[in-house]
């Protein structure tokens, strides 16, 4: 019997895990399995060595590798352990990600297999937005609807998160990826971003898609997670639910994405309302210090500086996001080894504030203790932990490990989908 891969499903959305097995092997044979995926013109690769079982097979959902780019049993380990250059996703999101598996024994290829991960389901449509000063991309699900809606906000890297919006639309949610800096037609920096801009975005989305049950959620990651909570508290009549990925309980200053102009900088204001800067946690804070970050001899962790601000309770109280004003359910997703800021502590503070206020809607907090700040997207490489910030150019670590971050990536998306199914009327 010759060796052959069994992969299921072969073609599906990117959030679907794959069952990868290899049969027809000599019992006990050491087999190297390599996975290569073309991503934005670059090849990303991972490999691991397995021992064939007594039944002459290897099953990635059953068997741990003897050695390789990941350890332990992980059905999608050959995907999340991949390393490479360039972006994770193609510019054309209608193109699937194609992964080729190769099985090698003694230097000889004995089997190959392939599977495809799609970001846009059949019938999903993409609609660029550039009106009323708004810049973004709307993805609409197949079918007439109505559909629940979500506005998606990136963090301090800026830009427009089209891949996440495309996946939401593929699962039946009208998704607007709204940019607010760091994209054509938008400011270069995060400093002094008006909250009214996002209110216009919410109004535009609601008018454009006429959402099911008038449900419009806000979902953001990192600074976008802070912003999602802030929008829910500032415009409760416009925000039906909040999904905060590695969020903050407090308003922060510009930090690494700030305009370096005098009077702004990383300690300057980030958000404004009615033309006035919102108070942030570094203002008049007696204990806040960048020293743990600036003077680090190893890889820098932004979270070390952020924790110094917590020593001034009065300053932190002034900067706290009044989450009790949110008029809908809240989902919080955090990592216990967050290198950017203590998103687990921040999420605990948000949850505690809501519960203490008798919040009448569901509040869910899911934390992955060993995960870092990069809780982003299901079943993609999770190996980019240390990086140079796209705005400041400073090398920092986001924390976590590839395995922990991969678990959080998959778990967070599962939780987010279930959350919108419950509250937005999304079909299961």
N, C-alpha and C positions, 0 to 999 in steps of 0.2 A: 504494500500500500504506500503510495507516495504522500508526502506531506502536503497539507493544504490548510489555508486559513478559513475560519468561519467567523464572519463579522456581521453583527446585527444591532441596529439597522445599518444598511450600507449607505443610504441617503436619508438625511433627516435634518431638522433644525439643530443648531449648535448646542442648544441646552439639553439635547437628548444624549444620555450616556450610551456608550457602545459596548457590546459584549464582544470581546476579542479572544478567540481561541485558535489553537493550532493543533491539528491531529495528524496521525500517520507518522509518528516519530519513533525512533528506537528508545525503549524504556531506559531512563537514566541519562540520556544524551544531553550534553550541554548545548543549548541553542541560544544564539544571540538574535534578539528581535530588535530591529531599528525602525523608527518612525520618522518620516520626513514630510514636512508640510510646506508648501510654497505660500509665503505670506508677503504680500506687497513687493514681489520681485526678489525676495530673499528666501533661502531655505532654512527652516528651523528644524532641529534634529534632536532626538533623544534615543538612547538604546539601553538595553539591559540583557543580562544573561540568565537564562532559566534552565532548570533541570526537568526533562520530560518525566511525567509521572508513570506509575506502573501501567496506566491505561494508555500509554503512548501519546499523551496529549499535554498541552500547556493551556491553562485558562487564566487570563489575567485577573478575573474576579475571584479566583481560588488560590493562585500561586504567587508567592513572593519571589522576586529575583534573587539569585545568588549574589549578584553585584551589578552595578550599573548606575544610571543617572537618578534612580529613586530606590527607596527601600520599602519593604512591607507590601501587603496586598493592596493594589490600587488598579481598578479596572481601566481608568483613564490615565494612568501614570505616564505612559509614553507620549501623551499630549501635554499634560501640565508640566512635565519635566523638560520640555524642549527649550533649547536656547538658540538665539539667532539675532540678526540685526533687522532694523527697520520696524515698520508698524505691524501690529498683529493682524490687521484686517485690510483687505484691498480697498482702493478708493471706490471701486464699483461694488457696492454691497450686494448686487444681484448675482455676483460670481461666487460660487461656493468655495470653501477651503477644502482642497483635496489632499488627503494624507495617504502616503504609500508605506506599507509595512513590508519589511524584508526579513526573512528568517535565514540564518547562516549557521552552518555546521562545518567546522574544520576549514573555514575560509571559502566554502562553497555555498552559493545561494540555493536553498532547497524549496522555497515557497515565497510568493508575493501576494499581497492583498491590498485593497484600497477601500476607503470610505470617504464620504463627502459630508461636510458640515455647512449647512446653509444659514444665512442670516435673514433672508427675506423669503417668506412663504409665497407660493403662487398667488397672484392677485393683489399682493401688497404694493402700494404705489407711493412714490416719493415726490414731495412738493416743496421746493425751496421757498423760503419766506424772506422777503425784503420789502417791507412796507411799514408805514407809521414808525419808522426808526427801529423796527424789530428785525433781527437777523437770526435765522435758524432754518430747520428743516422739519417738515411735518410728514410723518409716515402714517398712511391710512390702511386699516385691515381690508382684506377681501370682503365682499358682501356689502349690502346696503346699510347695515347697522339698524338702530343706533348702537354705538360702542362707548364704553367708558373711556375716559381720556386721562392722560398723564403729561405733565410738563417735566422735562428732564434737564438737569442743570449740572454742568461739569464743575470741577474744583479749581484750584489755583493754577492748573496748567492751561486754563482757558479753552477756547475752541468750542466745537459743536459735537456732541456725542451721538453721531448718527448710528453707530452699530447698536447701541442700547435701544434707541428708538425703533430701529428696524426690527429688532427681536420682539419688543413689546407689541408692535403692530402685527407681527407674525402670530402672536398669541391672542389677538383680538382686541387690542387696546389702541385707540388713536393716540399717537405719541408725537409730541412736539419737542424736539431737541432745540432748546433756545440758547443761543450764544449770548454772552454779555461782555466779553472782552477776549482778545487774542484770536480774532478771526476777521477776515476782510469785512470792512464796513463798520467795525467796532473799535473801541479804544484798545490800546496796546496793553494797558495795565488795569488791575482790579480797583485801584484807588477811586474813591468818591463815586461809586456806582449807585445810581438812584433806584430806590425801591419801586418807584412808580413805573419804571421800565418793565418790571416783572408783572405788575398789576395789569399793564396794557397787554402783556403776553397772555395772561390768564383770560382776560376778556376776549382777546382775539381767538384763542383756542376754543373757548366756549361758544362764541358766535359762529365759528367756522365749522365745527363738527357736530353741534347740537347733541352733546353726549348723553348716553343712556343714564337715566335717573339724575341728570344734571351733575354727574360725578366727574370732577376734575381734581386729580391728585397732583402733588408736587413731589418729585423724587430727585434727590441730589446726593453727590458724594463729596466727602471732605468739606471744602469751603461751600460746595453746593449743598451738603447736608446741613451745615449751619444755616445757609440761606433758606433751605426748605422749611426748617423750623421757624425761622424768622418771618417768612412769608405767611405761614399758617397763623402766627401770632399777630401779625400786622394787618392782614387782610382775611380774617376768618370767614367772611361771607363769600370769598372767592375760592377758598381752598377746602376741598371735601375731605382730603386725607393727606398725611405727610409720611413719606418714606425717607428716612435719614440713614445713608450709608456713612459709616465712621464720622458721625456728626459732632458738632460742638454744642454745649449748653450755653455758651457765652458768645457775645459778639467779639470778634477779633479785629485787629488792625490789618494793614495791607500785607504784612509779612513778606515772603519771598516774591510775591507777584506784584508788589507795589511800584508805583511810579517813583523813580529815584530823585525826583525834583525836590528842592529844599521845601521843608514843611510837610512833605508827604513821607516817602520812605516807608520802611517796614513797620514803623511805629505810628504812621499816619492813619487816617480814617479809611475804611473800606466801603461802608454803606452810608447813604444819605436818605433822609426822608423830609419832604417839604423843604428841600434845599439845605438842610442842616445835617451835619455828620452825626451818626449814631455813636453813643458812648461805647468805647470798646475796652477790653480788659487790661490793656497796657497803660491807659490814661490814669495819671495820678495814682499809680500803683506803687506802694512803698517797697515791695519785694521783687517785682518783676525784673528779670535780668536776662540778657542774651549771653552772658558769660559761659554758661554750660555748653552752649552751642558754638559760640565763636572760638572758645579756647579748647575745644575738644582735640585730643591728639590722635584719636582713632576716627572712624567714620562718625560723622555728626548725626545727632538725633534731635530734631526740632522739638520733640516732646520734652526733652530735658529742660529747655528754656521755658516752655509753656507751663510746666509745673511750678516754676518759681513764682508765677503770678498768683497762684492759689494761696500764698501766704498773707495776702491782704484781703480779708473777707469783705470789707466795705467796698473796695474797688471791684471785686468780682460780683458783688450784689448789684452794683450799678450797671454792670455789663451783662447781667444774666438775661437771656431771652425769656420773655414772659410767656412760656409755653402753655400756661393755664388758659390763655385766650384762644388757643386752637379749638376749632369747633368740629373736629372730626377725629377719627382713629389715627393712631401714630404707630409706626413701625421703626424700631431702632436696631441697627446692625453694626456691631463693633468688633475690634480685635484687641486682645489683652496684651499684645506686644507691639502696639501701634507706635511707630517711630516718629510720626508727624505731630501728633498730640494725643493725650490720653482719652481716646474715644470711648473706652469702656467706662471710665469714671464720668465722663461727660454724659454718656447715655444713662448711667445710674442716676445722675442728678436730674436729668430730664424726666425719667420715669418717676422718681421720687416726688418731684414737683407736681407732676400731673396727678399722681395718686393722692398726695396731700391735699390737693385742691378739689378732690372728688370728681375728677374728670369723668364725664358720663359716657365716654366712648372707649373702645378697646385700645389698650396700650400694650405693645409687645416689644420686649427687648431680647435680642438673641446675640450672644457674645461667644466668640471663638477664642479661648484663652491664649493659644499659641500663635494666632494669626496677627498680621500686621495691619498697616493702613491700606494696602492695596487689595481691598475686597471689591472686586470689579465685575467679573464676567465669567459665566460658567464654561468649563471645559476648554480653556485656553491656557497657554503657557503662564506659569505663576513664578517664573524664575527671576523676574526683574524686581529685585528688592532694593538694591542700592543703585542710585542713578543721579545724574545731574539735572537739577531743576530746569525746566524749559525756559523759564524767565530769568532767574538769577544766575544759573550756571554753577551753583554750589553743589558739591557732592554730598549726598545725605543717604541715610537708610530709612526705608519705610517700615522695617521690622518684619517679624514673622519668618517662616520658612516656606519653601515652595509647597511642601505637603500640606502644611496648616493653611496656607493661603488658598490652595486649590480646594480644600474642604470647605472653607468659608465662601469661596466664590460660588460653588454649587449650592451650598445650603442657603446662602443669602438670596439667590435667585428663586429657589423653591419657596422660601418664605414670602418673598415679594409677590410672586404669582398667586399664592394662596390668599394673601392679604387682599389683593385687588379682586380676587374671585368673591371673597366674602362681602366686601364693602362696595364694590363697583358693579356687581351683577355680571361679572365676567363668567362666561360659560366655562365649565371644567373640561 
